[in-house]
Amino acid sequence: MGSNWIKSLSRLDSNHFKLKREYFIGKQIGQGAYATVRIGYNYKEKRKVAVKIYDKKWIREPARRKSVKREIKLLQKMNSDNILKLYETFETANYVYLVLEYLGGKSLQ
């Protein structure tokens, strides 16, 4: 495992602290098969956000991990008023966080 493993853990820890420092994560506003969505607030930008949280224990299978990575890549490439904007992503030891545009009062179903 060596020093790359230690650097990886260090990066995950710093992501956790950056997430906590820059965002308030509040109540749950949605639930899917592998993720929950919570209301959030970006202190720096002074705006509400939606935070989609994947618990890594539910995305251990390679196909599920690939699906999450594909979702992130697609959202990063999209630029349309009809698609939620992906502001930022974080990965910690136990979770993957997608910080998304918040559309209050609107259902995506």
ZATI-504345 format. One line per field, with one value per residue (C-alpha): x, y, z; residue in three letters; residue number from 1. Coordinates in Angstrom, 3 decimals. Example, Ala and Ser with C-alpha at 12.3 -4.5 7.8 and 13.67 -1.06 7.14 Angstrom:
BEGIN
xx = [12.300; 13.670]
yy = [-4.500; -1.060]
zz = [7.800; 7.140]
res = [ALA; SER]
n = [1; 2]
REM end
This chain:
BEGIN
xx = [0.000; 2.786; 2.699; 0.098; -2.441; -1.561; -1.835; -5.207; -6.477; -5.107; -6.979; -10.219; -9.795; -9.122; -12.226; -14.281; -13.047; -13.490; -17.071; -17.850; -16.161; -17.902; -21.363; -24.172; -25.985; -29.548; -32.643; -33.305; -35.444; -35.194; -34.321; -33.264; -32.101; -28.453; -28.398; -30.179; -30.584; -30.335; -30.836; -27.569; -26.177; -22.905; -21.512; -19.144; -21.630; -24.559; -26.907; -28.992; -27.821; -28.967; -26.436; -26.756; -25.001; -23.958; -23.051; -20.099; -21.375; -24.273; -22.071; -19.404; -20.290; -18.235; -21.345; -22.809; -19.512; -19.268; -22.804; -21.988; -18.796; -20.765; -23.400; -20.692; -18.946; -22.222; -23.294; -19.866; -20.272; -23.891; -24.745; -28.474; -31.238; -33.131; -30.474; -29.349; -25.937; -23.233; -21.213; -18.756; -18.046; -16.416; -15.298; -14.656; -13.809; -17.491; -19.422; -19.492; -21.144; -22.541; -23.290; -26.057; -28.225; -31.230; -34.656; -36.920; -40.447; -39.942; -40.065; -37.708; -40.100]
yy = [0.000; 2.438; 6.225; 6.452; 4.892; 7.414; 10.305; 8.957; 8.852; 12.328; 13.631; 12.015; 13.583; 17.024; 16.672; 15.909; 19.039; 21.218; 19.977; 20.733; 24.155; 25.294; 23.717; 23.256; 19.995; 19.941; 17.792; 15.053; 16.149; 13.058; 9.386; 7.063; 3.479; 4.299; 7.914; 10.476; 14.156; 16.809; 20.536; 22.368; 25.852; 27.117; 29.653; 31.273; 31.633; 32.329; 29.990; 26.923; 23.736; 20.148; 17.624; 14.127; 11.685; 8.196; 5.875; 3.874; 0.680; 0.741; 1.313; -1.322; -3.287; -2.179; -1.531; 0.799; 2.670; 3.028; 4.418; 7.086; 8.060; 8.288; 10.484; 12.855; 13.031; 13.708; 16.421; 18.071; 18.255; 19.442; 23.111; 23.588; 25.393; 22.076; 20.094; 20.562; 22.151; 20.205; 22.676; 20.403; 16.836; 15.493; 12.022; 11.010; 7.628; 6.623; 8.882; 10.520; 13.959; 15.751; 19.416; 20.371; 23.308; 23.502; 23.822; 24.562; 23.261; 21.405; 17.653; 15.996; 13.088]
zz = [0.000; 0.788; 0.671; -2.127; 0.222; 2.945; 0.452; -0.647; 2.947; 3.558; 0.476; 1.662; 5.111; 3.628; 1.418; 4.518; 6.276; 3.177; 2.808; 6.467; 6.254; 3.057; 3.345; 5.790; 5.053; 6.325; 6.180; 3.685; 0.718; -1.470; -1.529; -4.319; -4.564; -3.798; -2.650; -0.528; -1.331; 1.348; 1.308; 1.711; 1.938; 0.470; 2.934; 0.431; -2.450; -0.099; -1.939; -1.301; -2.957; -3.191; -1.928; -3.345; -1.042; -2.075; 0.784; -0.527; 1.090; -1.418; -4.474; -3.934; -7.058; -10.068; -12.193; -9.567; -9.116; -12.891; -12.981; -10.360; -12.205; -15.463; -13.797; -12.567; -15.949; -17.771; -15.328; -15.639; -19.422; -19.502; -19.719; -20.126; -18.289; -18.338; -16.457; -12.863; -12.596; -10.810; -8.758; -7.021; -5.930; -2.790; -1.854; 1.741; 3.200; 3.397; 1.004; -2.408; -2.447; -5.495; -4.828; -7.249; -8.148; -5.824; -7.432; -4.484; -4.660; -7.931; -8.323; -10.770; -11.338]
res = [MET; GLY; SER; ASN; TRP; ILE; LYS; SER; LEU; SER; ARG; LEU; ASP; SER; ASN; HIS; PHE; LYS; LEU; LYS; ARG; GLU; TYR; PHE; ILE; GLY; LYS; GLN; ILE; GLY; GLN; GLY; ALA; TYR; ALA; THR; VAL; ARG; ILE; GLY; TYR; ASN; TYR; LYS; GLU; LYS; ARG; LYS; VAL; ALA; VAL; LYS; ILE; TYR; ASP; LYS; LYS; TRP; ILE; ARG; GLU; PRO; ALA; ARG; ARG; LYS; SER; VAL; LYS; ARG; GLU; ILE; LYS; LEU; LEU; GLN; LYS; MET; ASN; SER; ASP; ASN; ILE; LEU; LYS; LEU; TYR; GLU; THR; PHE; GLU; THR; ALA; ASN; TYR; VAL; TYR; LEU; VAL; LEU; GLU; TYR; LEU; GLY; GLY; LYS; SER; LEU; GLN]
n = [1; 2; 3; 4; 5; 6; 7; 8; 9; 10; 11; 12; 13; 14; 15; 16; 17; 18; 19; 20; 21; 22; 23; 24; 25; 26; 27; 28; 29; 30; 31; 32; 33; 34; 35; 36; 37; 38; 39; 40; 41; 42; 43; 44; 45; 46; 47; 48; 49; 50; 51; 52; 53; 54; 55; 56; 57; 58; 59; 60; 61; 62; 63; 64; 65; 66; 67; 68; 69; 70; 71; 72; 73; 74; 75; 76; 77; 78; 79; 80; 81; 82; 83; 84; 85; 86; 87; 88; 89; 90; 91; 92; 93; 94; 95; 96; 97; 98; 99; 100; 101; 102; 103; 104; 105; 106; 107; 108; 109]
REM end
